[in-house]
């Protein structure tokens, strides 16, 4: 399953931002896979922190083999040492088990999050050990499929903005102006900014990579 969007979102963004609209035409449709189960997605995010995609695939395969299905009950039965035997660090194992415990005991109701506003979901998820604001925002996009998420903490999105709008830096104020322009379809804009940052438009460079202009003396000074 891919993040759902269509002509309504595209037409809106193209009408609000000519540069982004031109990029959308150049790039064409962007397909990003989503995940259906919030519990599994949170565990997957924790496991994948600070390791390569290849390492994540290996560790995740071991975890699935050991548990059968990645559920709160299965993880709590495993315990810390068995999680570590899959290649999960001590700290991550602690985060995962605490998260599983809260869900299994009902302390954390994941189903209720589906009906809460974005900021409330971020507040609840980022209060969990091992989950920060950026991870919570990625869960909003790729699991809950929320339509208006643009993450300032995402380096790829800021890089995409720099490349598209030709800025050497994207500070919070400038970022907020662009995010407001994209709303209420910020997530679709994020998909295209990630594509731009990844080189989807040949020849489009990152202004931040250019050395600053010399401020040396002019000839004759």
C-alpha positions as CSV (number, residue, x, y, z in Angstrom):
1,X,0.0,0.0,0.0
2,X,1.3,3.5,-0.9
3,X,0.5,6.8,0.7
4,X,-2.8,7.9,-0.9
5,X,-3.2,11.1,-2.8
6,X,-4.5,12.2,-6.2
7,X,-5.5,15.1,-8.4
8,X,-7.1,17.1,-5.6
9,X,-3.8,17.3,-3.6
10,X,-1.7,17.8,-6.7
11,X,-3.8,20.6,-8.1
12,X,-3.9,22.4,-4.8
13,X,-0.1,22.3,-4.4
14,X,0.5,23.4,-8.0
15,X,-1.9,26.3,-7.5
16,X,-0.2,27.4,-4.3
17,X,3.4,27.1,-5.3
18,X,4.6,27.4,-8.9
19,X,8.1,26.1,-8.2
20,X,6.8,23.0,-6.4
21,X,4.2,22.6,-9.2
22,X,7.0,22.6,-11.8
23,X,8.9,20.0,-9.8
24,X,5.8,17.8,-9.5
25,X,5.4,17.9,-13.3
26,X,9.0,17.0,-13.8
27,X,9.0,14.2,-11.2
28,X,5.6,12.6,-11.9
29,X,3.8,10.4,-9.3
30,X,5.7,9.5,-6.1
31,X,5.0,6.2,-4.4
32,X,5.9,5.7,-0.8
33,X,4.9,2.5,1.0
34,X,2.9,2.7,4.2
35,X,2.5,0.3,7.1
36,X,-0.9,-0.9,8.5
37,X,-0.1,-1.7,12.1
38,X,0.9,1.0,14.5
39,X,2.4,-1.3,17.1
40,X,4.6,-3.0,14.6
41,X,5.6,0.3,13.0
42,X,6.8,1.7,16.3
43,X,8.9,-1.3,17.0
44,X,10.3,-1.2,13.5
45,X,11.2,2.4,14.0
46,X,13.0,1.7,17.2
47,X,14.9,-1.2,15.8
48,X,16.0,0.8,12.8
49,X,17.5,3.7,14.7
50,X,21.1,4.5,13.7
51,X,21.6,1.3,11.7
52,X,21.6,0.8,7.9
53,X,18.7,-0.4,5.9
54,X,20.4,-3.7,5.2
55,X,21.1,-4.2,8.9
56,X,17.5,-3.4,9.7
57,X,16.2,-6.0,7.3
58,X,18.5,-8.6,8.9
59,X,17.6,-7.8,12.5
60,X,13.9,-7.6,11.6
61,X,13.9,-10.9,9.9
62,X,15.5,-12.5,13.0
63,X,12.9,-10.8,15.3
64,X,10.0,-12.1,13.1
65,X,11.5,-15.6,13.1
66,X,11.8,-15.6,16.9
67,X,8.4,-14.1,17.7
68,X,6.3,-15.4,14.8
69,X,4.3,-12.2,14.9
70,X,5.5,-9.0,16.4
71,X,2.9,-8.4,19.0
72,X,3.0,-7.0,22.6
73,X,2.4,-10.4,24.0
74,X,5.1,-12.1,21.9
75,X,7.7,-9.4,22.7
76,X,7.0,-9.5,26.5
77,X,7.4,-13.3,26.4
78,X,10.8,-13.0,24.6
79,X,12.4,-10.8,27.2
80,X,15.5,-8.6,26.8
81,X,18.1,-11.3,26.3
82,X,16.2,-12.9,23.4
83,X,15.7,-9.5,21.7
84,X,19.4,-8.9,22.0
85,X,20.1,-12.2,20.4
86,X,18.4,-10.8,17.3
87,X,21.0,-8.1,17.1
88,X,19.0,-5.4,19.0
89,X,21.0,-3.3,21.4
90,X,20.4,-3.4,25.2
91,X,18.9,0.1,25.2
92,X,16.6,-0.6,22.2
93,X,15.5,-3.8,23.8
94,X,14.6,-1.9,26.9
95,X,12.6,0.7,24.8
96,X,10.8,-2.1,23.0
97,X,9.8,-4.0,26.1
98,X,8.6,-0.9,27.9
99,X,6.5,0.0,24.9
100,X,5.1,-3.6,24.6
101,X,4.3,-3.6,28.3
102,X,2.4,-0.3,28.2
103,X,0.3,-1.6,25.2
104,X,-0.3,-5.1,26.7
105,X,-1.5,-3.6,30.1
106,X,-3.7,-1.1,28.4
107,X,-1.7,1.9,29.8
108,X,-1.3,3.0,26.2
109,X,-4.3,2.7,23.8
110,X,-3.0,2.7,20.3
111,X,-6.4,2.5,18.8
112,X,-7.4,5.7,20.4
113,X,-4.5,7.5,18.7
114,X,-6.2,7.0,15.3
115,X,-8.9,9.5,16.4
116,X,-6.6,12.2,17.9
117,X,-5.2,15.4,16.3
118,X,-1.7,15.2,14.9
119,X,-0.1,17.2,17.7
120,X,-1.7,15.1,20.4
121,X,-0.4,11.9,18.7
122,X,3.1,13.4,18.6
123,X,2.9,14.4,22.2
124,X,1.9,10.9,23.3
125,X,4.3,8.9,21.1
126,X,7.3,11.2,21.7
127,X,6.8,10.6,25.5
128,X,7.7,7.0,25.0
129,X,11.3,5.9,25.7
130,X,13.2,5.8,22.4
131,X,10.6,7.8,20.4
132,X,11.3,11.4,19.5
133,X,9.2,14.0,17.6
134,X,10.7,13.1,14.2
135,X,9.9,9.4,14.7
136,X,6.3,10.3,15.8
137,X,5.9,12.4,12.7
138,X,7.1,9.6,10.4
139,X,4.6,7.3,12.1
140,X,1.9,9.9,11.4
141,X,2.8,9.8,7.7
142,X,3.7,6.2,7.0
143,X,1.3,4.4,9.4
144,X,-1.6,6.7,10.2
145,X,-1.5,8.3,6.7
146,X,-2.1,11.9,8.0
147,X,-2.3,14.4,5.2
148,X,-0.6,17.5,6.6
149,X,2.8,16.5,8.0
150,X,6.0,18.4,7.1
151,X,8.9,17.7,9.5
152,X,11.4,20.4,10.4
153,X,13.5,17.7,12.0
154,X,13.9,15.8,8.8
155,X,17.1,16.6,7.0
156,X,15.9,15.4,3.7
157,X,12.9,17.7,3.7
158,X,15.0,20.7,4.6
159,X,17.5,19.7,1.9
160,X,14.6,19.5,-0.6
161,X,13.4,22.9,0.3
162,X,16.9,24.4,-0.1
163,X,17.3,22.8,-3.5
164,X,13.8,23.8,-4.7
165,X,13.8,27.4,-3.4
166,X,17.6,28.0,-3.7
167,X,18.3,28.9,-0.1
168,X,21.5,28.1,1.7
169,X,19.6,27.6,4.9
170,X,16.1,26.8,6.0
171,X,15.4,28.3,9.4
172,X,12.3,27.6,11.4
173,X,10.6,30.8,10.3
174,X,11.1,30.2,6.6
175,X,10.2,26.5,7.0
176,X,6.9,27.5,8.7
177,X,6.0,29.8,5.8
178,X,6.4,26.9,3.3
179,X,4.6,24.4,5.5
180,X,1.7,26.8,5.8
181,X,1.6,27.2,2.0
182,X,1.4,23.5,1.6
183,X,-1.4,23.0,4.2
184,X,-3.7,21.0,4.3
185,X,-1.7,18.7,2.0
186,X,1.8,19.0,3.5
187,X,2.4,15.3,3.4
188,X,2.2,15.2,-0.3
189,X,4.6,18.1,-0.5
190,X,6.9,16.2,1.8
191,X,6.9,13.2,-0.6
192,X,8.1,15.5,-3.4
193,X,10.7,17.3,-1.2
194,X,12.2,13.9,-0.3
195,X,12.3,13.0,-4.0
196,X,14.0,16.3,-4.9
197,X,16.5,15.8,-2.1
198,X,17.2,12.3,-3.5
199,X,18.1,13.7,-6.9
200,X,14.8,13.2,-8.8
201,X,15.5,16.4,-10.8
202,X,18.8,16.1,-12.6
203,X,21.2,19.0,-12.3
204,X,19.3,20.5,-9.3
205,X,22.0,21.1,-6.6
206,X,21.9,21.9,-2.9
207,X,22.9,25.6,-2.3
208,X,24.2,24.7,1.1
209,X,26.9,22.7,-0.6
210,X,28.4,25.8,-2.3
211,X,31.3,27.5,-0.6
212,X,30.4,31.0,0.6
213,X,31.5,33.9,-1.6
214,X,34.9,35.3,-0.7
215,X,34.9,38.5,1.2
216,X,38.5,39.3,0.5
217,X,39.7,42.8,-0.6
218,X,38.9,44.0,-4.1
219,X,41.8,44.8,-6.4
220,X,43.3,48.2,-5.6
221,X,42.1,48.2,-2.0
